[in-house]
């Protein structure tokens, strides 16, 4: 014989003390440290992106320069 569905189980009091309704947030020092961390991370990512772009663009520019030199030499002959 199937057992009847007992319904949802409520765990009363398990989230007690975890409410953020007190109005206190991170301290001013914690916010300042978070801002500094974000600035440093953004700087590192920017340098990384610039490095990757220049690493990809440099060979293309080098090939274009070689082709331009070869074209100029052929025109001057």
TORKOL-4160 file (C-alpha; in steps of 0.2 Angstrom, whole numbers, padded with zeros to 4 digits, m for minus):
77
<pt num="1" X="0000" Y="0000" Z="0000"/>
<pt num="2" X="0008" Y="0017" Z="m0005"/>
<pt num="3" X="0012" Y="0029" Z="0009"/>
<pt num="4" X="0003" Y="0046" Z="0008"/>
<pt num="5" X="0013" Y="0061" Z="0003"/>
<pt num="6" X="0019" Y="0070" Z="0019"/>
<pt num="7" X="0019" Y="0087" Z="0011"/>
<pt num="8" X="0034" Y="0099" Z="0011"/>
<pt num="9" X="0046" Y="0098" Z="0026"/>
<pt num="10" X="0049" Y="0115" Z="0034"/>
<pt num="11" X="0066" Y="0117" Z="0043"/>
<pt num="12" X="0061" Y="0130" Z="0055"/>
<pt num="13" X="0076" Y="0141" Z="0061"/>
<pt num="14" X="0089" Y="0134" Z="0050"/>
<pt num="15" X="0093" Y="0151" Z="0042"/>
<pt num="16" X="0092" Y="0160" Z="0059"/>
<pt num="17" X="0106" Y="0173" Z="0061"/>
<pt num="18" X="0110" Y="0173" Z="0042"/>
<pt num="19" X="0098" Y="0187" Z="0038"/>
<pt num="20" X="0106" Y="0203" Z="0030"/>
<pt num="21" X="0092" Y="0214" Z="0036"/>
<pt num="22" X="0103" Y="0222" Z="0050"/>
<pt num="23" X="0109" Y="0236" Z="0038"/>
<pt num="24" X="0127" Y="0233" Z="0041"/>
<pt num="25" X="0138" Y="0231" Z="0026"/>
<pt num="26" X="0156" Y="0229" Z="0023"/>
<pt num="27" X="0167" Y="0241" Z="0031"/>
<pt num="28" X="0175" Y="0256" Z="0023"/>
<pt num="29" X="0192" Y="0248" Z="0023"/>
<pt num="30" X="0185" Y="0232" Z="0015"/>
<pt num="31" X="0177" Y="0242" Z="0002"/>
<pt num="32" X="0193" Y="0251" Z="m0001"/>
<pt num="33" X="0203" Y="0235" Z="m0002"/>
<pt num="34" X="0190" Y="0228" Z="m0015"/>
<pt num="35" X="0192" Y="0244" Z="m0026"/>
<pt num="36" X="0211" Y="0242" Z="m0026"/>
<pt num="37" X="0210" Y="0224" Z="m0030"/>
<pt num="38" X="0198" Y="0228" Z="m0044"/>
<pt num="39" X="0210" Y="0241" Z="m0051"/>
<pt num="40" X="0225" Y="0230" Z="m0050"/>
<pt num="41" X="0215" Y="0215" Z="m0059"/>
<pt num="42" X="0209" Y="0227" Z="m0072"/>
<pt num="43" X="0227" Y="0234" Z="m0075"/>
<pt num="44" X="0234" Y="0216" Z="m0077"/>
<pt num="45" X="0220" Y="0211" Z="m0089"/>
<pt num="46" X="0223" Y="0226" Z="m0099"/>
<pt num="47" X="0241" Y="0223" Z="m0100"/>
<pt num="48" X="0238" Y="0205" Z="m0105"/>
<pt num="49" X="0225" Y="0210" Z="m0119"/>
<pt num="50" X="0237" Y="0223" Z="m0126"/>
<pt num="51" X="0251" Y="0210" Z="m0125"/>
<pt num="52" X="0241" Y="0197" Z="m0134"/>
<pt num="53" X="0235" Y="0209" Z="m0148"/>
<pt num="54" X="0253" Y="0215" Z="m0151"/>
<pt num="55" X="0259" Y="0197" Z="m0152"/>
<pt num="56" X="0246" Y="0194" Z="m0165"/>
<pt num="57" X="0248" Y="0210" Z="m0175"/>
<pt num="58" X="0267" Y="0211" Z="m0175"/>
<pt num="59" X="0270" Y="0196" Z="m0187"/>
<pt num="60" X="0257" Y="0202" Z="m0199"/>
<pt num="61" X="0265" Y="0219" Z="m0199"/>
<pt num="62" X="0282" Y="0211" Z="m0202"/>
<pt num="63" X="0275" Y="0201" Z="m0217"/>
<pt num="64" X="0268" Y="0217" Z="m0224"/>
<pt num="65" X="0284" Y="0226" Z="m0222"/>
<pt num="66" X="0294" Y="0212" Z="m0231"/>
<pt num="67" X="0281" Y="0212" Z="m0245"/>
<pt num="68" X="0282" Y="0231" Z="m0246"/>
<pt num="69" X="0301" Y="0231" Z="m0247"/>
<pt num="70" X="0300" Y="0217" Z="m0261"/>
<pt num="71" X="0287" Y="0228" Z="m0271"/>
<pt num="72" X="0297" Y="0244" Z="m0269"/>
<pt num="73" X="0313" Y="0235" Z="m0275"/>
<pt num="74" X="0304" Y="0227" Z="m0290"/>
<pt num="75" X="0297" Y="0244" Z="m0295"/>
<pt num="76" X="0314" Y="0253" Z="m0294"/>
<pt num="77" X="0323" Y="0240" Z="m0305"/>
